[in-house]
Amino acid sequence: MASNGAAARIVQHTLDNGLRLVTAPAATGQVAAVNLWYGVGSRHEVPGKTGFAHLFEHLMFQGSGGVAKGEHFDAIERLGGEMNASTSTDRTNYFETVPEHALDLALWLEADRLATLREGMSQEVLDNQRDVVKNERRQRYDNAPYGTALERILRLGYPEGHPYHHPTIGSMADLDAADLDYVLSFHRLHYGPDNLVLTVVSDLDPADVRERAERYFGAIPARTEVPTAPDAALQGPIGGPVRETVVEAVPAAGVFQGYRVDPYGERGFDAMHLASAVLGQGQGSRLYRRLVIERELAAPGDSADIIPFRYTPSLMLVNTIAREGVGGDELEQAVLEETATLAEGITEEELDRARAILERDHLQAISTPSGLADELGACTQLFGDPSLAYTWPDRWTGITAEEVAEAAGRLLVAENRLTVRFDPENAEQSAETAA
């Protein structure tokens, strides 16, 4: 993929305290995208203390030594800027896009909460945000149709005690048990400039941005103690087929299947990423053509993708929801049959289409200053190479149809399969009525 020389204009600099600064030019002027990738996610949590990385995504907006609760949002929004944050297994990300003249304010706000968040932390703040996260869990997981699917998938795919065994939201019990001392120690252990990639995408001179980063972040000391991440090593298949069947108030049967594949960044991951696109991404995919259009068994939508885990085997997911009147058994068997056809071979046309879909998604992701800053930060934090943000689609070019089919035949098998099946509470009654 031609990057039009953009990769050559990336500038990296490491401050004396370990902070890694990445700058790159923006495609649109007059804005600055600021993106922070901290190397802490739910994989750093331990059993009984889950949900803390995500809790901090909320706590970081609740005031610090120099900023009162709510003022961070207010300051950015008054300028017409945008900001948010997210948490995953491998990182916590904070980001804002502001007018270029407001870059100093954005950097000061981020530096202040990195350096002084613990000064603004209190039991009241913790209790408030814990309740916010618990409510988020109820809305997105516990009370949503199929909402607990990912949580159940992770439990089946990764053994008890493994750092990827639980979702980032954590459990209600662990959130209830969170205490202020542990919250403060979590910030001290994981939030330091030496665990941070700061990315700025703008039209400003890189030397100018570097001077500003030094001014606001340079005096923040590196962590005095660097914790060791829990061991995420995992070899071999899932040990399946393993399954869990859930009967609850869902509108139709849902079949969620997972397979362990290589970690994010390895060639085997890229091959299976292409396999997922052939199988279930877009209206030209096999599952869409066969199960949605021809057999009318599944509801429309993409049905295959990969959860990218950098430090352990990733998970390829094949998720389908039944159409009205279609039972879970029929849908599940049909999905298995179509998935198995990947091992029999794929055509060059299918491979070209899969490459085009993945490349399109990547280009869309880096098409805005904010998206580019995020991808640059990701590639630096996870792989130590921000230029991958521009060249990532090249990874798919050299992978052959035979390689994809071989990987599918090796990995999409019963001993490497987990299944979480949701059946409606009224499924038996509906079947009797239909008969």
Sine and cosine of phi, psi and omega as CSV:
sin_phi,cos_phi,sin_psi,cos_psi,sin_omega,cos_omega
0.00,0.00,0.81,-0.59,0.03,-1.00
-0.97,0.24,0.77,-0.64,-0.01,-1.00
-0.97,-0.23,0.17,0.99,0.05,-1.00
0.81,0.58,0.55,0.83,0.02,-1.00
0.97,0.24,0.04,1.00,-0.07,-1.00
-0.89,0.46,-0.64,0.77,-0.03,-1.00
-0.87,0.49,-0.53,0.85,-0.01,-1.00
-0.94,0.34,-0.29,0.96,-0.03,-1.00
-1.00,-0.09,0.06,1.00,0.14,-0.99
-0.95,0.30,0.71,-0.71,0.05,-1.00
-0.84,-0.54,0.76,-0.65,0.02,-1.00
-0.90,-0.43,0.55,-0.83,0.07,-1.00
-0.46,-0.89,0.67,-0.74,0.06,-1.00
-0.94,-0.34,0.83,-0.55,0.03,-1.00
-0.95,0.32,0.27,-0.96,-0.01,-1.00
-0.87,0.49,-0.46,0.89,0.01,-1.00
-1.00,0.06,0.08,1.00,0.07,-1.00
0.99,-0.17,-0.18,0.98,0.02,-1.00
-0.89,0.45,0.74,-0.67,0.04,-1.00
-0.99,-0.17,0.86,-0.51,0.00,-1.00
-0.97,-0.26,0.74,-0.67,0.05,-1.00
-0.81,-0.58,0.77,-0.63,0.08,-1.00
-0.83,-0.56,0.49,-0.87,0.03,-1.00
-0.41,-0.91,0.46,-0.89,-0.01,-1.00
-0.96,0.29,0.56,-0.83,0.03,-1.00
-1.00,0.04,0.54,-0.84,0.05,-1.00
-0.97,0.26,-0.42,0.91,0.06,-1.00
-0.85,-0.52,0.69,-0.72,-0.08,-1.00
-0.99,0.12,0.08,-1.00,0.11,-0.99
0.96,0.30,0.10,1.00,0.08,-1.00
-0.77,-0.64,0.39,-0.92,0.10,-0.99
-0.77,-0.64,0.80,-0.60,0.06,-1.00
-0.98,-0.20,0.84,-0.54,-0.01,-1.00
-0.93,-0.36,0.79,-0.62,-0.09,-1.00
-0.67,-0.74,0.77,-0.64,0.00,-1.00
-0.86,-0.51,0.83,-0.55,0.09,-1.00
-0.93,-0.36,0.95,-0.31,0.12,-0.99
-1.00,0.00,0.69,-0.73,-0.03,-1.00
-0.99,0.17,0.83,0.55,0.06,-1.00
-0.61,-0.79,0.76,-0.65,0.05,-1.00
-0.55,-0.84,-0.21,-0.98,-0.08,-1.00
-0.92,0.40,-0.29,0.96,0.04,-1.00
-0.93,0.37,-0.32,0.95,0.01,-1.00
-1.00,0.09,-0.08,1.00,0.01,-1.00
-0.99,0.13,0.33,-0.94,0.00,-1.00
-0.88,-0.48,0.39,-0.92,0.02,-1.00
-0.80,0.60,0.72,-0.70,-0.04,-1.00
1.00,-0.01,-0.18,0.98,-0.01,-1.00
-0.75,-0.66,0.65,0.76,-0.05,-1.00
-1.00,0.09,0.42,-0.91,0.05,-1.00
1.00,-0.03,-0.03,1.00,-0.10,-1.00
-0.96,0.28,-0.59,0.81,0.03,-1.00
-0.88,0.48,-0.69,0.72,0.02,-1.00
-0.94,0.33,-0.58,0.81,0.06,-1.00
-0.86,0.52,-0.61,0.79,0.01,-1.00
-0.94,0.35,-0.45,0.89,0.11,-0.99
-0.84,0.55,-0.56,0.83,0.03,-1.00
-0.99,0.11,-0.69,0.73,-0.07,-1.00
-0.89,0.45,-0.48,0.87,-0.06,-1.00
-0.93,0.37,-0.16,0.99,0.03,-1.00
-0.96,-0.27,0.15,0.99,-0.14,-0.99
-0.97,-0.23,0.32,0.95,0.05,-1.00
0.96,-0.30,0.46,-0.89,0.00,-1.00
-0.55,-0.84,-0.30,-0.96,-0.07,-1.00
-0.88,0.47,-0.60,0.80,-0.07,-1.00
-0.92,-0.39,0.03,1.00,-0.08,-1.00
-0.71,-0.71,0.81,-0.58,0.03,-1.00
-0.97,0.23,0.27,-0.96,0.02,-1.00
-0.81,0.59,0.77,-0.64,0.05,-1.00
1.00,0.05,-0.26,0.97,-0.08,-1.00
-0.95,0.31,-0.48,0.88,0.02,-1.00
-0.88,0.47,-0.78,0.62,0.04,-1.00
-0.86,0.51,-0.73,0.69,-0.07,-1.00
-0.87,0.49,-0.68,0.73,-0.04,-1.00
-0.89,0.45,-0.66,0.75,-0.02,-1.00
-0.96,0.29,-0.69,0.73,-0.06,-1.00
-0.93,0.36,-0.50,0.86,0.05,-1.00
-0.89,0.45,-0.43,0.90,0.02,-1.00
-1.00,0.02,0.02,1.00,-0.08,-1.00
0.99,0.17,0.24,0.97,-0.02,-1.00
-0.99,0.10,0.11,-0.99,0.03,-1.00
-0.78,-0.63,0.53,-0.85,0.01,-1.00
-0.42,-0.91,0.38,-0.92,0.06,-1.00
-0.14,-0.99,-0.15,-0.99,0.01,-1.00
-0.40,-0.92,0.30,-0.95,0.05,-1.00
-0.43,-0.90,0.36,-0.93,-0.01,-1.00
-0.76,-0.65,0.62,-0.78,0.11,-0.99
-0.71,-0.71,-0.15,-0.99,0.03,-1.00
-0.90,0.43,-0.55,0.83,-0.21,-0.98
-0.95,-0.33,-0.17,0.99,-0.03,-1.00
-0.30,-0.95,0.28,-0.96,0.20,-0.98
-0.85,-0.53,0.73,-0.69,-0.20,-0.98
-0.83,-0.57,0.76,-0.65,0.07,-1.00
-0.83,-0.56,0.67,-0.74,-0.10,-0.99
-0.45,-0.90,0.50,-0.86,0.09,-1.00
-0.51,-0.86,0.51,-0.86,0.13,-0.99
-0.87,-0.49,0.82,-0.58,-0.10,-1.00
-0.73,-0.69,0.30,-0.95,0.18,-0.98
-0.84,0.54,0.57,-0.82,-0.11,-0.99
-0.82,0.57,-0.57,0.82,-0.02,-1.00
-0.94,0.35,-0.22,0.98,-0.02,-1.00
-0.99,-0.17,0.20,0.98,-0.02,-1.00
-0.86,0.51,-0.65,0.76,0.00,-1.00
-0.85,0.52,-0.67,0.74,0.01,-1.00
-0.89,0.46,-0.72,0.70,-0.01,-1.00
-0.88,0.48,-0.69,0.73,0.00,-1.00
-0.92,0.40,-0.65,0.76,0.02,-1.00
-0.90,0.44,-0.68,0.73,0.02,-1.00
-0.87,0.49,-0.70,0.71,-0.01,-1.00
-0.92,0.38,-0.66,0.75,0.00,-1.00
-0.91,0.40,-0.62,0.79,-0.03,-1.00
-0.90,0.44,-0.70,0.72,-0.03,-1.00
-0.97,0.24,-0.40,0.92,0.13,-0.99
-0.93,0.37,-0.70,0.71,-0.10,-0.99
-0.98,0.17,-0.54,0.84,-0.20,-0.98
-0.79,-0.61,0.27,0.96,-0.04,-1.00
-0.83,0.56,-0.64,0.77,-0.08,-1.00
-0.90,0.44,-0.41,0.91,0.04,-1.00
-0.94,0.35,-0.49,0.87,-0.01,-1.00
-1.00,-0.07,-0.02,1.00,-0.06,-1.00
-0.99,0.12,0.67,-0.75,0.03,-1.00
-0.56,-0.83,0.23,-0.97,0.03,-1.00
-0.88,0.47,-0.59,0.81,0.02,-1.00
-0.89,0.45,-0.70,0.71,0.03,-1.00
-0.89,0.46,-0.70,0.71,0.00,-1.00
-0.87,0.49,-0.74,0.68,-0.03,-1.00
-0.88,0.48,-0.67,0.74,-0.02,-1.00
-0.89,0.46,-0.76,0.65,-0.07,-1.00
-0.96,0.27,-0.48,0.88,0.12,-0.99
-0.88,0.47,-0.66,0.75,0.04,-1.00
-0.91,0.41,-0.59,0.81,0.04,-1.00
-0.89,0.46,-0.71,0.70,-0.02,-1.00
-0.92,0.39,-0.64,0.77,0.04,-1.00
-0.88,0.47,-0.63,0.77,0.04,-1.00
-0.92,0.38,-0.60,0.80,0.07,-1.00
-0.88,0.47,-0.65,0.76,0.02,-1.00
-0.89,0.45,-0.67,0.74,0.01,-1.00
-0.88,0.47,-0.69,0.72,-0.08,-1.00
-0.95,0.31,-0.67,0.74,-0.13,-0.99
-1.00,-0.06,-0.40,0.92,-0.08,-1.00
-0.90,-0.44,-0.94,0.35,-0.22,-0.98
-0.93,0.36,-0.56,0.83,-0.09,-1.00
-0.95,-0.33,0.17,0.99,0.01,-1.00
-0.97,-0.24,0.62,-0.78,0.06,-1.00
-0.83,0.55,0.77,-0.64,-0.02,-1.00
0.89,0.46,0.24,0.97,-0.12,-0.99
-0.90,0.44,-0.46,0.89,-0.02,-1.00
-1.00,-0.05,0.16,0.99,-0.06,-1.00
-0.85,0.53,-0.77,0.64,-0.05,-1.00
-0.89,0.46,-0.66,0.75,0.02,-1.00
-0.86,0.52,-0.68,0.73,0.01,-1.00
-0.94,0.34,-0.62,0.79,0.02,-1.00
-0.88,0.48,-0.72,0.70,0.00,-1.00
-0.90,0.44,-0.62,0.79,0.02,-1.00
-0.89,0.45,-0.61,0.79,0.01,-1.00
-0.98,0.20,-0.53,0.85,-0.10,-0.99
-0.99,0.13,-0.38,0.92,-0.06,-1.00
-0.72,-0.70,0.72,-0.69,-0.14,-0.99
-0.92,0.39,0.32,-0.95,0.06,-1.00
-0.80,0.60,0.74,-0.67,0.00,-1.00
1.00,0.01,-0.22,0.97,0.03,-1.00
-0.96,0.28,0.61,-0.79,-0.07,-1.00
-0.91,0.42,-0.19,0.98,0.05,-1.00
-0.95,-0.31,0.26,0.97,-0.05,-1.00
-0.97,0.25,-0.36,0.93,-0.11,-0.99
-0.84,-0.54,0.41,-0.91,0.03,-1.00
-0.98,0.20,0.30,-0.95,-0.04,-1.00
-0.90,0.43,-0.43,0.90,-0.04,-1.00
-0.92,0.39,-0.41,0.91,-0.03,-1.00
0.98,0.21,-0.01,-1.00,-0.01,-1.00
-0.98,-0.21,0.39,-0.92,0.04,-1.00
-0.86,0.50,-0.67,0.74,-0.04,-1.00
-0.89,0.46,-0.68,0.73,0.00,-1.00
-0.93,0.37,-0.63,0.78,0.04,-1.00
-0.90,0.44,-0.64,0.77,0.04,-1.00
-0.89,0.46,-0.54,0.84,-0.07,-1.00
-1.00,0.08,-0.08,1.00,-0.03,-1.00
-0.88,0.48,0.76,-0.65,0.04,-1.00
-0.85,-0.52,0.36,-0.93,-0.14,-0.99
-0.88,0.47,-0.65,0.76,-0.03,-1.00
-0.88,0.48,-0.66,0.75,-0.01,-1.00
-0.94,0.35,-0.61,0.79,0.04,-1.00
-0.87,0.49,-0.71,0.71,0.01,-1.00
-0.90,0.44,-0.63,0.77,0.00,-1.00
-0.94,0.34,-0.54,0.84,0.03,-1.00
-0.89,0.45,-0.68,0.73,0.03,-1.00
-0.91,0.42,-0.68,0.73,-0.02,-1.00
-0.90,0.45,-0.61,0.79,-0.06,-1.00
-0.97,0.23,-0.55,0.83,-0.18,-0.98
-0.92,-0.39,-0.39,0.92,-0.06,-1.00
-0.98,-0.20,1.00,-0.05,0.08,-1.00
-0.60,-0.80,0.36,-0.93,-0.01,-1.00
-0.88,0.47,-0.45,0.90,0.01,-1.00
-0.97,0.26,-0.08,1.00,0.05,-1.00
-0.89,-0.45,0.41,0.91,-0.16,-0.99
-0.77,-0.64,0.70,-0.71,0.24,-0.97
-0.94,-0.33,0.88,-0.48,0.04,-1.00
-0.97,-0.25,0.85,-0.52,-0.02,-1.00
-0.89,-0.46,0.72,-0.69,0.06,-1.00
-0.79,-0.61,0.87,-0.49,0.08,-1.00
-0.95,-0.32,0.88,-0.47,-0.05,-1.00
-0.27,-0.96,0.03,-1.00,0.09,-1.00
-1.00,-0.02,0.07,1.00,-0.01,-1.00
-0.96,0.28,0.44,-0.90,0.04,-1.00
-0.90,0.43,0.71,-0.70,-0.01,-1.00
-0.82,0.57,-0.59,0.81,0.02,-1.00
-0.91,0.42,-0.57,0.82,0.06,-1.00
-0.91,0.42,-0.73,0.69,0.01,-1.00
-0.89,0.45,-0.64,0.77,0.02,-1.00
-0.87,0.49,-0.69,0.73,0.00,-1.00
-0.88,0.47,-0.65,0.76,0.00,-1.00
-0.92,0.38,-0.67,0.74,0.03,-1.00
-0.88,0.47,-0.67,0.74,0.05,-1.00
-0.88,0.48,-0.66,0.76,-0.06,-1.00
-0.90,0.44,-0.68,0.73,-0.10,-0.99
-1.00,-0.04,-0.55,0.84,-0.08,-1.00
-0.96,-0.29,-0.32,0.95,-0.18,-0.98
-0.87,0.49,-0.52,0.85,-0.05,-1.00
-1.00,0.05,-0.08,1.00,0.01,-1.00
-0.97,0.23,0.86,-0.52,-0.07,-1.00
-0.95,0.32,0.51,-0.86,0.12,-0.99
-0.92,0.40,0.30,-0.96,0.01,-1.00
-0.90,0.44,0.59,-0.81,0.05,-1.00
-1.00,0.08,-0.31,0.95,0.02,-1.00
-0.70,-0.71,0.81,-0.59,0.00,-1.00
-0.94,-0.35,0.93,-0.36,-0.04,-1.00
-0.95,0.33,0.47,-0.88,0.08,-1.00
-1.00,0.03,0.78,-0.63,0.02,-1.00
-0.92,0.40,0.61,-0.79,0.05,-1.00
-0.83,0.56,0.54,-0.84,-0.03,-1.00
-0.90,0.43,0.86,-0.51,-0.02,-1.00
-0.95,-0.32,0.15,0.99,-0.03,-1.00
-0.87,0.50,0.65,-0.76,-0.03,-1.00
-0.42,-0.91,0.78,-0.62,-0.03,-1.00
-0.85,-0.52,0.51,-0.86,0.13,-0.99
0.99,0.13,0.01,-1.00,-0.06,-1.00
-0.97,0.24,0.05,-1.00,-0.02,-1.00
-0.91,0.41,-0.48,0.88,-0.08,-1.00
1.00,-0.05,0.45,0.89,-0.08,-1.00
-1.00,0.04,-0.21,-0.98,0.07,1.00
-0.96,0.29,0.71,-0.70,0.10,-1.00
-0.87,-0.49,0.51,-0.86,-0.08,-1.00
-0.47,-0.88,0.33,-0.94,0.13,-0.99
-0.63,-0.78,0.74,-0.67,0.02,-1.00
-0.93,-0.37,0.76,-0.65,-0.05,-1.00
-0.87,-0.50,0.80,-0.60,0.08,-1.00
-0.94,-0.35,0.91,-0.40,-0.01,-1.00
-0.40,-0.92,-0.08,-1.00,-0.10,-1.00
-0.98,0.19,0.97,0.23,0.10,-0.99
-0.92,-0.39,0.46,-0.89,-0.09,-1.00
-0.95,0.30,-0.40,0.92,-0.01,-1.00
-0.35,-0.94,0.25,-0.97,0.03,-1.00
-0.88,0.47,0.63,-0.78,0.06,-1.00
-0.79,-0.61,0.74,-0.67,-0.01,-1.00
-0.90,-0.44,0.88,-0.47,-0.02,-1.00
-0.86,-0.50,0.91,-0.42,-0.03,-1.00
-0.87,-0.49,0.58,-0.82,-0.01,-1.00
-0.71,-0.70,0.53,-0.85,0.02,-1.00
-0.68,-0.73,0.72,-0.69,0.09,-1.00
-0.95,0.30,0.72,-0.69,0.08,-1.00
-0.76,-0.65,-0.06,-1.00,-0.07,-1.00
-0.92,0.40,0.37,-0.93,0.05,-1.00
-0.88,0.47,0.44,-0.90,0.05,-1.00
-0.83,0.55,0.76,-0.66,0.01,-1.00
0.97,-0.25,-0.27,0.96,0.01,-1.00
-1.00,-0.05,0.41,-0.91,-0.05,-1.00
-0.87,0.50,-0.61,0.79,0.02,-1.00
-0.88,0.47,-0.57,0.82,0.09,-1.00
-0.89,0.46,-0.71,0.71,-0.02,-1.00
-0.88,0.47,-0.63,0.77,0.02,-1.00
-0.89,0.45,-0.67,0.74,-0.01,-1.00
-0.97,0.25,-0.42,0.91,0.12,-0.99
-0.90,0.44,-0.67,0.74,0.09,-1.00
-0.90,0.43,-0.65,0.76,0.03,-1.00
-0.87,0.50,-0.66,0.75,0.00,-1.00
-0.90,0.44,-0.58,0.81,0.02,-1.00
-0.94,0.35,-0.64,0.77,0.06,-1.00
-0.89,0.46,-0.67,0.74,-0.10,-1.00
-0.97,0.25,-0.71,0.71,-0.21,-0.98
-0.52,-0.85,0.46,0.89,0.06,-1.00
-0.87,-0.49,0.86,-0.50,0.02,-1.00
1.00,0.01,0.25,-0.97,-0.06,-1.00
-0.96,0.27,-0.20,0.98,0.08,-1.00
-1.00,-0.06,0.05,1.00,-0.02,-1.00
-0.96,0.28,0.29,-0.96,-0.06,-1.00
-0.90,0.43,-0.72,0.69,-0.04,-1.00
-0.91,0.42,-0.62,0.79,0.00,-1.00
-0.92,0.40,-0.73,0.69,-0.04,-1.00
-0.90,0.43,-0.69,0.72,-0.12,-0.99
-0.99,0.13,-0.73,0.69,-0.15,-0.99
-1.00,-0.05,-0.46,0.89,0.00,-1.00
-1.00,-0.01,-0.77,0.64,-0.11,-0.99
-1.00,0.05,-0.83,0.56,-0.14,-0.99
-0.96,0.27,-0.76,0.65,-0.11,-0.99
-0.99,-0.14,-0.22,0.97,0.03,-1.00
0.79,0.61,0.74,0.68,0.02,-1.00
-0.98,-0.18,-0.54,0.84,-0.13,-0.99
-0.90,-0.43,0.46,-0.89,0.07,-1.00
-0.96,0.30,0.50,-0.87,0.00,-1.00
-0.88,0.47,0.45,-0.89,0.05,-1.00
0.68,-0.73,0.35,-0.94,0.09,-1.00
-0.91,0.41,0.60,-0.80,-0.12,-0.99
-0.76,-0.65,0.11,0.99,0.02,-1.00
-0.55,-0.83,0.65,-0.76,0.06,-1.00
-0.22,-0.98,-0.01,-1.00,0.00,-1.00
-0.81,-0.59,0.72,-0.69,0.19,-0.98
-0.99,0.13,0.90,-0.43,-0.11,-0.99
-1.00,0.09,0.94,-0.35,0.09,-1.00
-0.96,-0.29,0.80,-0.60,-0.08,-1.00
-0.98,0.19,-0.54,0.84,-0.22,-0.98
-0.92,-0.39,0.23,0.97,0.04,-1.00
-0.36,-0.93,0.23,-0.97,0.07,-1.00
-0.81,0.58,0.71,-0.71,0.04,-1.00
-0.98,0.20,0.07,-1.00,0.01,-1.00
-0.84,-0.54,0.86,-0.52,0.20,-0.98
-1.00,0.06,0.80,-0.60,-0.03,-1.00
-0.93,-0.36,0.66,-0.75,0.11,-0.99
-0.83,-0.56,0.96,-0.28,-0.15,-0.99
-0.85,-0.52,0.80,-0.60,0.00,-1.00
-0.68,-0.73,0.56,-0.83,0.08,-1.00
-0.90,-0.43,0.72,-0.70,-0.06,-1.00
-0.96,0.30,0.50,-0.86,0.17,-0.99
-0.97,0.26,0.28,-0.96,0.01,-1.00
-0.84,0.54,0.74,-0.67,0.02,-1.00
1.00,0.04,-0.07,1.00,0.00,-1.00
-0.98,-0.18,0.78,-0.63,-0.02,-1.00
-0.99,0.13,0.33,-0.94,-0.01,-1.00
-0.89,0.45,-0.62,0.79,-0.02,-1.00
-0.89,0.46,-0.70,0.71,-0.03,-1.00
-0.91,0.42,-0.69,0.73,0.00,-1.00
-0.91,0.41,-0.70,0.71,-0.04,-1.00
-0.88,0.48,-0.70,0.71,0.01,-1.00
-0.90,0.44,-0.64,0.77,0.01,-1.00
-0.91,0.42,-0.64,0.77,0.03,-1.00
-0.90,0.44,-0.69,0.72,0.01,-1.00
-0.88,0.48,-0.66,0.75,-0.01,-1.00
-0.89,0.45,-0.71,0.71,-0.02,-1.00
-0.94,0.35,-0.62,0.78,0.03,-1.00
-0.88,0.48,-0.64,0.77,-0.02,-1.00
-0.91,0.43,-0.41,0.91,-0.04,-1.00
-0.93,0.36,-0.31,0.95,0.02,-1.00
-0.88,0.47,-0.59,0.81,-0.02,-1.00
-0.93,0.37,-0.35,0.94,0.00,-1.00
-0.98,0.19,-0.18,0.98,0.05,-1.00
0.82,-0.57,0.46,-0.89,0.10,-0.99
-0.79,-0.61,0.41,-0.91,-0.05,-1.00
-1.00,0.04,0.31,-0.95,0.06,-1.00
-0.89,0.45,-0.55,0.83,0.03,-1.00
-0.90,0.44,-0.68,0.74,0.03,-1.00
-0.90,0.43,-0.65,0.76,-0.01,-1.00
-0.91,0.41,-0.68,0.73,0.04,-1.00
-0.88,0.48,-0.65,0.76,0.02,-1.00
-0.91,0.42,-0.66,0.75,0.01,-1.00
-0.89,0.45,-0.70,0.72,0.04,-1.00
-0.86,0.50,-0.68,0.73,-0.03,-1.00
-0.89,0.45,-0.63,0.77,0.00,-1.00
-0.91,0.42,-0.73,0.68,-0.03,-1.00
-0.92,0.39,-0.63,0.78,0.02,-1.00
-0.92,0.39,-0.65,0.76,0.05,-1.00
-0.85,0.53,-0.73,0.68,-0.01,-1.00
-0.88,0.47,-0.64,0.77,-0.01,-1.00
-0.92,0.39,-0.71,0.71,-0.01,-1.00
-0.90,0.43,-0.60,0.80,0.07,-1.00
-0.90,0.44,-0.61,0.79,-0.03,-1.00
-0.91,0.42,-0.55,0.84,-0.05,-1.00
-0.98,-0.22,0.23,0.97,-0.10,-0.99
-0.98,0.18,-0.24,0.97,0.03,-1.00
-0.91,-0.41,0.38,-0.92,0.06,-1.00
-0.83,0.56,-0.66,0.75,-0.01,-1.00
-0.91,0.41,-0.70,0.71,0.01,-1.00
-0.90,0.43,-0.64,0.77,0.03,-1.00
-0.91,0.42,-0.69,0.72,0.02,-1.00
-0.86,0.50,-0.64,0.77,0.01,-1.00
-0.90,0.43,-0.70,0.71,-0.02,-1.00
-0.93,0.38,-0.63,0.78,0.06,-1.00
-0.89,0.46,-0.68,0.73,0.04,-1.00
-0.90,0.44,-0.65,0.76,0.02,-1.00
-0.88,0.47,-0.75,0.66,-0.06,-1.00
-0.92,0.39,-0.49,0.87,0.05,-1.00
-0.97,0.25,-0.73,0.68,-0.05,-1.00
-0.92,0.38,-0.65,0.76,-0.10,-0.99
-1.00,0.01,-0.52,0.86,-0.12,-0.99
-0.79,-0.61,-0.11,0.99,0.00,-1.00
0.95,0.32,0.32,0.95,-0.09,-1.00
-0.56,-0.83,1.00,-0.08,-0.03,-1.00
-0.91,0.42,-0.40,0.92,-0.03,-1.00
-0.90,0.44,-0.33,0.94,0.05,-1.00
-0.86,0.51,-0.39,0.92,0.03,-1.00
-0.86,0.51,-0.52,0.85,0.00,-1.00
-1.00,-0.04,-0.49,0.87,-0.17,-0.99
-0.96,-0.27,0.02,1.00,-0.10,-1.00
-0.80,0.60,-0.67,0.75,0.00,-1.00
-0.86,0.51,-0.35,0.93,0.05,-1.00
-0.87,0.50,-0.44,0.90,-0.04,-1.00
-0.89,0.45,-0.49,0.87,-0.05,-1.00
-0.99,0.10,-0.30,0.95,-0.13,-0.99
-0.90,0.43,-0.66,0.75,-0.11,-0.99
-1.00,0.07,-0.01,1.00,-0.03,-1.00
-1.00,0.03,0.79,-0.61,-0.08,-1.00
-1.00,-0.02,0.27,-0.96,0.07,-1.00
-0.88,0.48,-0.61,0.79,0.01,-1.00
-0.91,0.42,-0.61,0.79,0.01,-1.00
-0.92,0.40,-0.64,0.77,0.02,-1.00
-0.91,0.42,-0.71,0.70,-0.01,-1.00
-0.90,0.44,-0.65,0.76,0.01,-1.00
-0.90,0.45,-0.70,0.71,0.01,-1.00
-0.89,0.45,-0.66,0.75,0.03,-1.00
-0.89,0.45,-0.67,0.74,0.00,-1.00
-0.91,0.42,-0.49,0.87,-0.02,-1.00
-0.99,0.11,-0.55,0.84,-0.16,-0.99
-0.96,-0.28,-0.51,0.86,-0.04,-1.00
-1.00,0.02,0.89,0.46,-0.08,-1.00
-0.80,-0.60,0.26,-0.97,-0.12,-0.99
-0.86,0.51,-0.65,0.76,-0.05,-1.00
-0.94,0.33,-0.18,0.98,0.03,-1.00
-0.90,-0.43,0.35,0.94,-0.10,-0.99
-0.91,-0.42,0.68,-0.74,0.21,-0.98
-0.87,-0.49,0.50,-0.87,0.03,-1.00
-0.70,-0.72,0.78,-0.62,0.18,-0.98
-0.91,-0.42,0.88,-0.48,-0.08,-1.00
-0.91,-0.42,0.80,-0.60,0.09,-1.00
-0.97,-0.26,0.81,-0.59,0.09,-1.00
-0.88,-0.48,0.66,-0.75,0.02,-1.00
-0.90,0.44,0.52,-0.85,0.01,-1.00
-0.87,0.50,-0.50,0.86,-0.04,-1.00
-0.99,-0.15,0.35,0.94,-0.10,-0.99
-0.88,0.48,-0.70,0.71,-0.03,-1.00
-0.92,0.40,-0.67,0.74,0.01,-1.00
-0.89,0.46,-0.66,0.76,0.00,-1.00
-0.90,0.43,-0.64,0.76,-0.01,-1.00
-0.89,0.45,-0.65,0.76,0.00,-1.00
-0.91,0.41,-0.65,0.76,0.01,-1.00
-0.89,0.45,-0.68,0.73,-0.01,-1.00
-0.90,0.44,-0.58,0.82,-0.02,-1.00
-0.93,0.36,0.00,0.00,0.00,0.00
